[in-house]
Amino acid sequence: MPEHVSILQLLGPIVLALAAVLWVTGLARILRRTRPGALPRRQDQALSGLPPQRQTAPDREAVELSPAERDAFAGLVRQLGNGR
């Protein structure tokens, strides 16, 4: 390594070359996808990395409260209502 050249000056061309390779690769992929003879990607094609999604919502759950629990809940609501 020459003495008068800093680390940044040595890394500059390497970083630029890497950026150019990545840019050309990305451009080639985009052009390959958009060419007229390319097969269109199916919209219903599932991504393999994701688990299958539910088509319906989960069942609604309901629990009956005892009279004591109902009274305690009503007292809690009154307390929170007065806290404003």
C-alpha positions, 0 to 999 in steps of 0.5 A: 500500500502506498504511503500517500494513499488513504484507506478511503481512497483505496476503498472508493474504487472497490465500493464503486465497482460493487455498486455498479455490479449490484446496479447492473444485476438489478437492472438485468432482473427488471428488464428480464421481468418486463420483456414482452416474451416473459410469462406474467407472474400469477397474482394468486401465487402464494409466497413460500416463506409465509404460513398459510393465511386464514380466510375467515376471522376467528370465532367470537368468544363470550363468557357469562359473568357472575353477579359478583363479577358484574358488580365488580366490573361496574365499580371499576368502570365507575372508578375509571369514569371519575378519574378524568 
